[in-house]
Amino acid sequence: MDLNLNRADYLQVGVTSQKTMKLLPASRHRATQKAVFKTLPGQKIARLELGGVLNTPQEKIFVAAGSEIRGFTKRGKQFLSFETNLTESIKAMHISGSDLFLSASYIYNHYCDCKDQHYYLSGDKINDVICLPVERLPSITPVLACQDRVLRVLQGSDVMYETEVPGPPTVLALHNGNGGNSGEDLLFGTSDGKLGLIQITTSKPIHKWEIRNEKKLGGILCVDSFDIVGDGVKDLLVGRDDGVVQVYSFDNTNEPVLRFDQMLSESVTSIQGGCVGKEGYDEIVVSTYSGWVTGLTTEPMHKESGPGEEVKINQEMQNKISNLRSELEHLQYKVLQEREKYQQSSQSSKAKSAVPSFSVNDKFTLNKDDASYSLILEVQTAIDNVLIQSDVPIDLLDVDKNSAVVSFSSCDSESNDNFLLATYRCQANTTRLELKIRSIEGQYGTLQAYVTPRIQPKTCQVRQYLIKPLSLHQRTHFIDHDRPMNTLTLTGQFSFAEVHSWVVFCLPEVPEKPPAGECVTFYFQNTFLDTQLESTYRKGEGVFKSDNISTISILKDVLSKEATKRKINLNISYEINEVSVKHTLKLIHPKLEYQLLLAKKVQLIDALKELQVHEGNTNFLIPEYRCILEEADHLQEEYKKQPAHLERLYGMITDLFIDKFKFKGTNVKTKVPLLLEILDSYDQNTLIAFFEAA
């Protein structure tokens, strides 16, 4: 069944946060749901939830701003002002009857009738909080979505159990709005665009289904359950940070099937199903980052009507146009007034420099699939240009969705630490820009983005992103303990907090605060090579194990430097496993072989095309060459997407060679040209033999 939805923009408010728009319950089926009051400006609202007595319409409105919770009736009367006195701002909230569940960055609190009940300090950032329906289950079961790819299921102030999910979870929701048939079904969305359903039983989690992000769409910010298809079964509505809105229906086996998707121009912060525009027509209502409230409605754009109704429709249209015209005139007048006021204030002798402020929503994340970083910049107004500057060598990769024109400036890396200067000039009305970069492990520093929007006077914001020494490593919860491992051990007069700060400096996805306890173990996987790292540390000791000697070498150099800065004397010892070198080369082999073959095919394309033009057909070519011509566009696109991929692999093999002998106290840099010759006529056995003989 085709689902046709038409877009209708309702209004624009200020910049919105995730999950800050809800539709009040309808008074009757398909009646319109509209707000009738407006509060005075105040602190930024981080969350909005509906509440009320259990098993009655949830019509009370609760908002979280800073560390305060305020409650309003649907007519706008404030009935609650609860100052939680939390040391951090509230990031997520869930309400169930008289129970209030809150989380700040690392702290979770449960209140009942505004009285403190339970508390939990999380080891990593909490992105969302929810509670299974208390009216359907015997006990209160809160669930925390944590940045370390884990859902933590609580009982009181303790963790009952943890379950790993395929990406950092950003949003939680009860399946069908009530936890499904069991009351225990929980939907989750991740920052890397994956979606899943888990049943949270009292003893263990049951993973029911998961939607992988094959099309590389944006991260999930909001979900809702609503029957938009009209078949009596609630559909799953999804909003993503790249502006994609999706509708999934459920087949006979309760598996989700995509029924509709539409791209909006900016991230979708909230999504709800209901009726707003016209009574009798269901719709999906979304709010976006810059504050647009937009409907995707089932109301047809062009109604088929008899002669009698045409006059009525024309009159409706005339009224709409007339209202829009007067609204536009009013806005233009207001803009003129404000512009004059600004000119006067900026020209007066007492005027301070009046720099217009604007909000920037940014995200810098490592993609596991292609070992690249995504930098997403979103501004509340149109972007004019973005200047990217880096003091470490990085590659800028192509992004299909990116319509901006990029130009590069020459850099003098020796005199001013500039390895990259690139300017992206955006087309009119672009509010969101996505960039992709790939870093080199061992080279660390800062990437800076200078964002200039199309506002007067010209103003710019600078955002900084750290490129860490082991930047291509990603947190994982399990590693293969049977691999040949190299070990680096540090001992000395350092505290647990100091060694933790060094690990934070070296590796991504490590919580800034030291975890509770005296000792901690983190596991990592290299997204480019699939090698692994185990780091265990406590006060006075740190042990790092990896199947890649280069990882151990980078850690040794960086940790020594960091300790020297703080005037801490380190005792460093290491155990090198010779077998690990051959093991790492075998991990590199399929990637290197693929890239060499791709480069060889791309080199042949022009010559083969010339032959094709000369001969008039390709019948005379062997099947392998015909296949290259058929796939020419795809091959060139693949090669273009991965510039310097082959050079990167060569660099990693060269580093591995140098590092293997560095730990033996031998300098083999003079043998590197010979190694590069072997790589140019690559054979796996010849390369392994060279490593063993050198």
C-alpha positions in Angstrom: 0.0 0.0 0.0 1.4 3.4 -1.0 1.4 6.0 1.7 1.1 9.6 0.3 1.8 12.4 2.8 1.8 16.1 1.9 4.0 18.6 3.7 2.5 21.6 5.5 4.6 24.1 7.5 2.7 25.4 10.6 5.0 27.8 12.4 8.6 28.5 13.4 9.8 28.9 17.0 13.3 29.2 18.4 16.1 26.5 18.2 14.7 23.2 19.6 16.3 20.4 21.6 15.6 16.7 21.2 12.2 15.4 22.4 10.7 18.8 23.2 7.4 18.6 21.2 4.3 16.6 22.1 0.7 16.4 20.9 -1.9 16.6 23.7 -4.4 13.7 23.7 -7.3 14.4 21.3 -10.7 15.0 22.8 -12.2 12.7 20.2 -11.0 10.5 17.3 -9.2 12.6 14.7 -10.1 15.9 16.4 -7.3 18.6 16.0 -4.7 18.9 18.8 -3.5 22.4 19.4 -1.9 24.4 22.1 -3.6 27.5 23.5 -1.0 29.3 25.6 2.6 30.6 25.5 5.1 30.9 28.5 7.5 33.8 28.9 11.1 33.3 27.6 13.4 31.6 30.1 16.2 29.0 30.3 16.6 26.6 27.3 14.2 23.7 27.5 16.0 20.4 27.4 13.0 18.0 27.5 9.2 18.1 27.4 6.9 15.2 28.6 3.2 14.7 29.2 1.9 13.2 32.4 -1.1 12.8 34.7 -2.8 10.2 36.8 -2.2 6.7 35.5 -4.8 5.2 33.2 -6.3 8.7 32.5 -5.5 11.0 29.5 -1.9 12.4 29.9 -2.7 16.1 29.7 -0.3 17.7 32.1 2.8 19.3 30.5 6.2 19.0 32.2 9.3 20.8 31.0 12.9 20.4 32.1 15.2 23.5 32.0 18.5 23.7 33.8 18.0 21.8 37.0 14.3 22.7 37.4 11.1 20.9 36.4 8.0 23.0 35.8 4.4 21.7 35.3 1.5 23.3 33.4 -2.1 22.4 32.8 -3.2 22.3 29.2 -4.6 25.8 29.6 -1.2 27.2 30.6 -1.6 27.4 34.4 1.6 26.6 36.2 1.0 24.1 39.0 4.6 22.8 39.7 8.0 24.3 40.1 10.5 21.7 41.4 14.1 22.7 41.9 16.1 19.4 41.9 19.4 21.0 43.0 21.3 18.7 40.6 24.8 19.9 40.0 24.4 19.2 36.2 21.7 20.4 33.8 18.9 17.9 33.2 19.4 16.1 29.8 16.6 13.5 29.8 13.2 13.0 31.6 10.4 10.4 31.9 7.2 10.8 33.8 4.9 8.0 35.0 2.0 9.0 37.4 3.7 10.6 40.5 7.1 9.1 39.5 9.7 11.4 37.9 12.9 9.9 36.3 15.7 12.3 35.5 19.2 12.1 34.2 21.9 14.7 33.8 25.2 13.8 32.0 26.2 11.0 34.4 23.6 11.2 37.3 20.3 9.4 37.4 17.6 10.3 40.0 14.2 8.9 40.7 11.6 11.0 42.6 8.1 10.2 43.8 5.9 13.2 44.6 9.1 15.3 44.3 10.8 13.3 47.1 14.1 11.7 46.3 13.8 7.8 46.0 16.8 6.4 44.1 20.2 7.6 42.7 22.7 6.1 40.3 26.1 7.3 39.0 26.7 6.0 35.5 30.2 5.1 34.2 29.4 6.9 30.9 27.1 9.7 29.7 23.4 9.0 29.9 21.6 10.0 26.7 18.0 9.0 27.6 15.9 7.5 30.4 12.6 5.6 30.4 10.6 3.4 32.7 8.6 0.3 31.7 4.9 0.9 32.3 4.3 0.7 36.1 0.6 0.2 35.6 1.3 -3.1 33.7 4.2 -4.6 35.5 4.7 -5.5 39.2 7.9 -3.4 39.8 9.4 -0.1 38.7 12.0 -0.8 36.0 13.9 2.3 34.7 16.3 1.9 31.7 19.2 4.2 30.9 20.6 4.6 27.4 24.4 5.2 27.9 27.0 6.5 25.4 29.1 3.3 25.8 26.6 1.3 23.7 24.9 -0.1 26.7 21.3 -0.1 28.1 21.4 -0.3 31.9 18.3 -1.8 33.5 17.9 -0.6 37.1 16.2 -1.8 40.2 16.2 0.9 42.9 19.7 2.4 42.9 21.4 -0.7 41.5 22.0 -2.1 38.0 19.9 -5.3 37.6 21.7 -6.1 34.3 23.3 -4.5 31.2 22.7 -5.2 27.5 24.9 -4.1 24.6 23.3 -2.4 21.6 24.9 -1.9 18.1 25.7 1.8 18.6 25.6 4.6 21.1 21.8 4.7 22.0 20.3 8.2 21.7 16.6 7.6 22.2 14.3 5.1 24.0 10.6 4.6 23.6 8.0 2.1 24.7 6.9 -0.1 21.7 3.4 0.9 20.6 3.5 3.6 23.3 2.7 1.0 26.1 5.5 -1.6 25.9 3.8 -3.9 23.5 1.9 -7.1 24.4 4.2 -7.9 27.3 4.6 -4.3 28.6 8.4 -5.0 28.4 9.1 -4.2 24.7 11.5 -1.3 24.3 12.5 0.6 21.1 16.0 2.1 20.8 17.6 4.3 18.2 21.4 4.9 18.0 23.6 7.9 16.9 24.9 5.8 14.0 21.3 5.3 12.6 20.4 1.8 13.8 17.0 0.9 15.2 16.0 -2.1 17.4 13.5 -3.7 19.7 14.5 -5.4 23.0 12.2 -7.1 25.5 13.4 -6.2 29.0 12.4 -9.1 31.1 13.1 -9.3 34.9 16.1 -11.7 34.3 17.6 -11.0 30.9 17.1 -9.0 27.6 15.6 -10.7 24.5 16.7 -9.0 21.3 13.7 -9.2 18.9 14.7 -7.3 15.8 17.2 -4.7 14.5 17.4 -2.5 11.4 20.9 -1.9 10.2 21.7 1.4 8.6 22.6 0.2 5.2 21.9 3.5 3.4 24.2 5.4 5.8 21.4 7.7 7.0 21.7 10.0 10.0 21.5 9.2 13.7 18.1 8.7 15.3 16.8 11.5 17.5 13.1 10.6 18.0 10.6 7.8 17.5 6.8 7.5 18.1 4.1 4.8 17.6 1.0 5.9 15.6 -1.3 4.2 13.0 -0.7 6.6 10.1 -1.4 3.8 7.5 -4.9 3.3 8.9 -4.8 -0.5 9.1 -5.5 -0.7 12.9 -1.9 -1.5 13.7 0.4 1.2 15.1 3.3 2.1 12.8 6.7 3.2 13.9 7.6 6.9 13.1 11.3 7.8 13.0 13.1 11.1 12.9 16.8 11.4 12.1 19.5 14.0 12.5 20.0 14.3 8.7 16.4 15.4 8.2 15.0 12.0 7.1 11.5 11.0 8.4 10.5 7.4 8.1 7.4 5.2 8.6 7.8 1.5 9.3 4.7 -0.8 9.3 4.8 -4.3 10.8 4.2 -7.5 8.7 2.5 -10.7 9.9 5.7 -11.8 11.7 5.9 -8.4 13.5 9.0 -7.4 11.6 9.3 -3.7 10.5 8.9 -2.9 6.8 9.7 0.6 5.4 6.5 2.2 4.0 7.5 5.9 3.6 10.4 8.2 3.8 10.9 11.9 3.2 13.9 14.2 3.5 13.6 17.5 5.3 16.4 20.0 5.1 17.5 19.9 8.8 17.6 17.5 11.8 14.3 16.3 13.2 14.3 16.8 16.9 10.8 15.5 17.8 8.1 13.4 16.0 4.5 12.7 16.9 1.5 11.1 15.2 -1.9 12.9 15.5 -4.1 15.5 13.9 -3.2 19.2 13.8 -4.0 20.8 10.4 -7.5 19.7 9.6 -10.0 17.6 11.5 -10.4 14.1 10.1 -6.9 13.9 8.6 -4.1 12.0 10.4 -0.6 13.3 10.1 3.0 13.1 11.3 4.0 16.3 13.1 7.8 17.0 13.4 9.8 19.8 14.9 13.2 20.6 13.4 16.5 22.0 14.9 15.8 25.6 13.8 12.3 25.5 15.2 10.0 24.6 12.3 6.9 22.7 13.2 5.9 20.8 10.1 3.1 18.3 9.3 3.2 15.4 6.8 -0.5 15.0 6.4 -2.9 12.5 4.8 -5.0 15.5 3.6 -4.8 15.4 -0.2 -3.4 18.5 -1.9 -5.8 18.5 -4.8 -9.3 17.4 -3.8 -11.7 16.0 -6.4 -14.9 18.0 -6.1 -18.2 18.6 -7.8 -19.1 22.1 -9.2 -20.8 23.1 -6.0 -17.7 22.5 -3.9 -15.3 24.3 -6.3 -16.5 27.7 -5.1 -16.0 26.6 -1.5 -12.4 25.3 -2.1 -11.5 28.5 -4.1 -12.8 30.6 -1.2 -10.7 28.6 1.3 -7.7 29.1 -0.9 -8.3 32.8 -1.2 -8.6 33.2 2.5 -5.3 31.2 3.0 -3.5 33.4 0.5 -4.9 36.6 2.1 -3.8 35.5 5.6 -0.4 34.7 4.3 0.0 38.0 2.6 -1.0 40.0 5.7 1.4 37.8 7.8 4.2 38.5 5.4 3.6 42.2 5.3 3.6 42.3 9.1 6.9 40.3 9.2 8.5 42.7 6.7 7.5 45.7 8.7 8.9 44.1 11.9 12.2 43.3 10.1 12.5 47.0 9.0 11.8 48.2 12.6 14.4 45.8 14.1 17.0 46.8 11.4 16.5 50.5 12.2 16.8 49.8 15.9 20.0 47.8 15.4 21.5 50.6 13.2 20.7 53.2 15.8 22.1 51.2 18.7 25.3 50.2 16.8 26.0 53.9 15.7 25.4 55.5 19.1 28.5 56.7 21.0 27.6 54.4 24.0 27.1 51.4 21.9 29.1 48.3 22.6 30.1 46.0 19.7 26.8 44.3 18.9 27.7 40.9 17.5 24.7 38.8 16.5 24.6 35.4 18.3 23.6 32.2 16.5 23.3 28.5 17.6 25.5 25.8 16.1 24.6 22.1 16.5 27.7 20.0 15.8 28.6 16.3 15.9 32.0 14.7 15.4 31.8 10.9 15.3 33.8 7.9 14.1 32.1 5.7 11.6 33.0 2.0 12.1 32.0 1.0 8.5 34.7 3.0 6.7 37.0 4.2 9.5 36.3 7.9 8.8 35.1 10.7 11.0 31.8 12.5 10.2 31.7 16.2 11.1 28.1 17.5 11.0 27.5 21.3 11.4 24.0 22.6 11.6 23.1 26.3 12.1 19.8 27.9 12.8 20.2 30.2 9.8 21.7 29.7 6.3 25.4 29.0 6.2 27.6 31.2 4.0 30.9 29.3 4.3 32.8 27.0 6.6 36.7 27.1 6.8 38.3 23.9 7.9 41.8 24.1 9.4 43.9 21.2 10.8 47.4 21.1 12.4 47.7 17.3 11.6 47.6 15.5 8.3 44.0 14.4 7.4 42.2 13.5 4.2 38.9 15.1 3.3 36.6 12.4 1.7 33.7 12.9 -0.7 30.2 13.2 0.8 27.3 12.5 -1.7 24.8 14.7 0.2 27.2 17.7 0.2 26.3 20.3 -2.4 28.9 22.9 -1.1 31.8 23.9 -3.3 35.2 23.2 -1.7 38.4 25.0 -2.4 41.8 24.2 -0.9 44.5 26.7 0.1 48.2 25.8 0.0 49.7 25.2 3.5 53.2 25.6 4.9 53.1 22.9 7.6 56.7 23.6 8.8 56.3 27.2 9.7 52.7 27.5 10.9 51.5 24.0 11.7 48.8 24.1 9.0 48.4 20.7 7.2 44.9 21.5 5.8 43.1 24.7 4.9 39.8 24.1 3.0 36.8 26.4 2.5 33.3 25.1 1.8 31.0 27.7 0.1 27.4 26.8 0.7 24.5 27.2 -1.7 21.6 29.5 -0.6 19.4 28.2 2.2 21.9 25.5 3.3 21.6 25.1 7.1 23.4 21.7 7.4 26.8 20.7 6.2 28.3 17.2 6.5 32.0 16.5 6.0 34.1 13.3 6.2 37.7 13.1 7.2 40.2 10.3 7.8 43.0 10.7 10.2 46.4 8.8 10.6 47.0 7.1 13.9 50.0 8.4 15.8 49.4 11.9 14.3 47.4 14.0 16.8 46.3 17.6 17.2 43.2 19.8 16.5 40.8 20.2 13.7 39.0 23.6 13.7 35.8 24.7 11.9 35.1 28.4 11.4 31.4 28.7 10.7 30.1 31.9 9.1 26.3 32.2 8.5 24.5 34.6 6.1 23.7 37.3 8.6 24.8 40.9 8.9 27.2 42.1 10.3 29.4 39.1 9.4 30.2 37.0 12.4 31.9 33.6 12.9 32.0 30.8 15.5 35.0 28.5 15.9 34.5 24.9 16.9 37.4 22.6 17.9 37.7 18.8 17.6 40.5 16.7 19.0 42.2 14.2 16.7 43.5 11.7 19.2 46.7 9.6 18.9 44.7 6.4 18.5 41.8 8.2 16.7 40.6 5.1 14.6 39.9 3.0 17.7 36.3 2.5 18.9 35.1 1.1 22.2 33.8 -2.5 22.2 32.7 -4.8 25.0 34.4 -8.0 23.9 37.7 -8.9 22.3 39.4 -12.1 21.1 41.7 -13.2 23.9 43.3 -15.9 21.8 45.1 -13.4 19.5 48.9 -13.0 19.9 49.2 -9.9 22.1 52.0 -7.4 22.8 52.1 -5.9 26.3 53.1 -2.4 27.5 53.3 -2.0 31.3 53.7 1.4 33.0 54.4 1.8 36.7 55.1 5.0 38.7 53.9 7.5 41.2 50.7 8.5 39.4 47.1 8.5 40.6 44.1 6.7 39.1 42.7 10.1 37.9 46.1 10.9 36.2 46.4 7.6 34.3 42.7 7.9 33.3 43.3 11.4 31.9 46.2 10.0 29.7 43.8 7.3 28.4 41.2 10.0 27.6 43.9 12.0 25.8 44.9 8.9 23.7 41.6 7.2 22.8 38.1 8.3 21.7 34.9 7.2 23.5 36.4 7.2 27.0 34.3 9.0 29.6 36.0 12.1 30.9 35.3 11.3 34.5 37.3 8.4 36.1 34.9 5.4 36.6 34.0 4.3 40.1 36.2 1.7 41.7 40.0 1.3 42.0 40.6 -0.4 38.7 39.1 -0.3 35.2 39.4 -2.2 31.9 38.4 -0.8 28.5 38.4 -2.8 25.2 38.9 -1.1 21.8 38.9 -2.2 18.2 40.7 -0.5 15.3 38.0 0.4 12.8 40.5 0.4 9.9 42.5 -2.8 10.5 40.3 -4.7 13.0 43.2 -5.1 15.4 42.3 -4.7 19.2 43.5 -3.1 22.4 42.9 -3.9 26.0 43.7 -1.3 28.6 43.6 -2.0 32.3 44.8 0.6 34.8 44.7 1.6 38.5 46.7 3.9 40.8 50.4 3.4 40.0 50.0 0.9 37.2 48.7 0.7 33.6 48.8 -2.4 31.4 48.0 -2.1 27.6 47.8 -5.2 25.3 47.4 -5.2 21.6 47.9 -7.5 18.6 49.3 -4.6 16.7 52.9 -3.5 17.6 52.3 0.0 16.2 49.4 0.6 18.7 51.8 -0.3 21.5 54.5 2.0 20.0 52.1 5.0 19.7 50.9 4.5 23.3 54.5 4.2 24.6 55.6 7.5 22.9 52.5 9.5 23.9 52.2 8.3 27.5 55.9 9.0 28.1 55.5 12.5 26.7 52.4 13.1 28.9 54.1 11.8 32.0 57.2 14.0 31.3 54.9 17.1 31.0 53.6 16.4 34.5 57.1 15.6 35.8 56.1 12.0 36.7 58.8 9.4 36.5 57.5 6.3 34.5 59.0 2.8 34.5 58.1 1.3 31.1 58.4 -2.4 30.2 57.1 -4.3 27.2 56.8 -7.8 25.9 56.7 -8.2 22.2 55.1 -11.2 20.6 56.8 -11.9 17.2 53.8 -13.9 16.0 51.6 -10.7 16.2 53.5 -9.1 13.3 52.6 -11.9 10.9 49.0 -11.8 12.3 48.7 -8.1 11.6 50.0 -8.4 8.1 47.4 -11.1 7.5 44.7 -8.7 8.7 46.0 -6.0 6.3 46.3 -8.5 3.3 42.6 -8.5 2.0 42.4 -4.7 2.3 45.7 -4.2 0.5 44.9 -6.8 -2.2 41.5 -5.1 -2.9 43.0 -1.6 -3.1 45.8 -2.7 -5.4 43.3 -4.5 -7.7 41.0 -1.4 -7.7 43.9 0.9 -8.6 45.0 -1.5 -11.4 41.5 -1.6 -12.8 41.0 2.2 -12.7 44.4 2.7 -14.5 43.1 0.4 -17.3 39.8 2.2 -17.8 41.0 5.0 -20.1 43.0 2.7 -22.4 40.1 0.2 -22.6 37.6 3.0 -23.5 40.0 4.2 -26.3 40.1 0.6 -27.7 36.3 0.4 -27.5 35.9 3.7 -29.5 38.5 2.5 -32.0 37.0 -1.0 -32.5 33.3 0.0 -32.2 32.5 -2.8 -29.7 34.0 -4.8 -26.8 33.5 -8.3 -28.3 37.3 -8.8 -28.9 38.1 -8.1 -25.2 38.6 -10.9 -22.6 35.7 -11.2 -20.1 37.8 -9.6 -17.3 38.4 -6.4 -19.3 34.7 -6.3 -20.5 33.7 -6.4 -16.9 36.0 -3.5 -16.0 34.4 -1.4 -18.8 30.9 -2.3 -17.6 31.7 -1.3 -14.0 33.9 1.7 -15.0 31.7 4.3 -13.3 31.3 2.3 -10.1 35.1 1.6 -9.9 36.0 5.3 -10.5 33.5 6.4 -7.9 34.8 3.8 -5.4 38.4 4.9 -6.1 37.4 8.6 -5.8 35.7 8.0 -2.4 38.9 6.6 -0.9 41.8 8.9 -1.9 45.1 7.9 -0.4 43.7 4.6 0.8 46.6 2.6 -0.7 49.1 5.1 0.7 47.6 4.7 4.1 48.0 0.9 4.0 51.6 1.3 2.8 52.2 3.7 5.7 50.7 1.3 8.2 52.9 -1.6 6.9 56.0 0.7 7.0 55.2 1.8 10.6 54.7 -1.9 11.6 58.2 -2.7 10.1 59.9 0.2 11.8 58.1 -0.4 15.2 59.0 -4.1 15.2 62.7 -3.3 15.1 62.4 -0.2 17.3 61.5 -2.4 20.2 64.7 -4.5 19.5 66.7 -1.3 19.4 67.4 -1.4 15.7 66.9 1.4 13.2 65.7 0.0 9.9 64.7 3.2 8.1 67.4 2.7 5.4 65.5 -0.5 4.4 62.2 1.3 3.9 62.8 1.9 0.1 63.3 -1.9 -0.4 60.0 -2.5 1.5 58.2 -0.1 -0.8 59.6 -1.9 -3.8 58.2 -5.2 -2.4 54.8 -3.6 -1.9 54.7 -2.3 -5.5 54.9 -5.8 -6.7 52.9 -7.2 -3.7 52.9 -10.8 -2.7 51.9 -11.7 0.8 54.5 -14.5 1.4 57.3 -12.3 0.0 56.3 -9.5 2.4 56.1 -11.8 5.4 59.5 -13.3 4.5 61.0 -9.7 4.2 59.7 -8.9 7.7 61.2 -12.1 9.2 64.6 -11.8 7.4 65.3 -8.1 7.9 
